[in-house]
Amino acid sequence: MKNFKENDVVIYTDREGNSFDTFVIFGNDIDSGLVHINHENLKVSPAFLELHPNAFSGNAMPFSDAYSFMLFNKLKEKYETKAEEKEAAPLYYQEPKKPLLAKAS
C-alpha cells in the first residue's frame, strides 16, 4: 500500500481515465486504507493516485501561491476543531416531564 503525506501533490485518475492534479488533505485513513484528497473531497484508493513529478523535487506546493495555502490550512483547522467539539460533546437524553395527575377514586 502506498502512503501519502498530508499536502503531497498527487495526480488522481478517475475510473473514466481522466487525470486531475490535486493534493492530499488529511493523509491515509488507517482503518479503511483510503486517502483523503482535495478533488471533490473524495476518499480514494491509493491505486488511483500517483505522486506528481514536481513533488519529487520537494518544491511543489498544492496551491499556486502561499497565501491560498495558508488560508486553506486555517479553514481546515477550524473545521477539524468543530468536528472534534461535536464528537466530544456528550448527548444527553432527558425524558419529558409528565405532570402528576390526581388519583381518581
C-alpha positions in Angstrom: 0.0 0.0 0.0 1.3 3.4 -0.9 1.3 6.0 1.9 0.9 9.7 1.1 1.7 12.5 3.5 -0.6 15.4 4.1 -0.2 18.1 1.4 1.5 15.8 -1.0 0.8 16.9 -4.6 -0.7 13.9 -6.5 -2.3 13.0 -9.7 -5.7 11.4 -9.3 -7.0 9.3 -12.2 -10.8 8.5 -12.0 -12.5 5.4 -13.4 -13.0 7.1 -16.8 -9.3 7.7 -17.2 -9.4 11.5 -16.5 -6.4 12.8 -14.6 -6.5 15.6 -12.1 -3.7 17.4 -10.3 -4.8 17.7 -6.7 -3.3 17.2 -3.2 -3.8 15.1 -0.1 -5.8 16.8 2.6 -5.5 14.6 5.6 -3.4 11.7 4.6 -4.1 8.0 4.8 -7.1 6.6 6.7 -5.6 3.6 8.5 -8.9 1.8 9.1 -10.2 1.9 5.5 -6.9 2.2 3.7 -8.2 5.2 1.7 -6.6 8.5 1.0 -8.5 11.8 1.6 -7.8 14.1 -1.4 -8.9 17.7 -2.2 -10.5 16.8 -5.5 -14.3 16.8 -4.7 -13.3 16.0 -1.1 -13.0 12.3 -2.1 -11.6 9.3 -0.2 -9.9 7.1 -2.8 -7.8 4.0 -3.1 -4.1 4.7 -3.4 -4.2 2.7 -6.6 -5.8 5.7 -8.3 -3.1 8.1 -7.1 0.5 8.7 -8.1 2.9 11.3 -6.8 3.2 14.4 -9.0 6.6 14.6 -10.8 7.2 18.1 -9.3 6.7 16.7 -5.8 10.0 14.7 -6.1 12.0 18.0 -6.1 10.4 19.0 -2.7 9.4 22.4 -4.0 5.9 21.5 -5.1 3.0 23.3 -3.3 -0.7 22.3 -3.6 -1.8 25.8 -4.4 -0.3 28.3 -6.8 0.5 30.8 -4.1 1.4 30.6 -0.4 -1.4 32.8 0.8 -4.1 30.5 -0.6 -2.3 27.6 1.0 -2.3 29.3 4.4 -6.0 30.2 4.1 -6.9 26.6 3.3 -4.9 25.3 6.3 -6.7 27.8 8.6 -10.1 26.7 7.3 -9.1 23.0 7.7 -8.0 23.6 11.3 -11.3 25.4 12.0 -13.4 22.6 10.7 -11.3 19.9 12.4 -11.8 21.6 15.8 -15.6 22.0 15.2 -15.8 18.3 14.4 -13.8 17.4 17.5 -16.0 19.5 19.7 -19.1 17.9 18.1 -17.7 14.4 18.8 -16.7 15.4 22.3 -20.0 17.0 23.3 -22.0 14.4 25.3 -25.5 13.8 24.1 -28.0 13.7 27.0 -31.4 12.4 26.6 -34.0 13.7 29.0 -37.4 12.2 29.5 -40.1 14.7 29.1 -41.5 15.6 32.4 -45.0 14.2 32.9 -47.4 16.1 35.1 -48.7 14.3 38.2 -52.4 13.6 38.0 -54.6 13.4 41.0 -55.8 9.9 41.9 -59.3 9.3 40.9 -61.5 7.2 43.3 
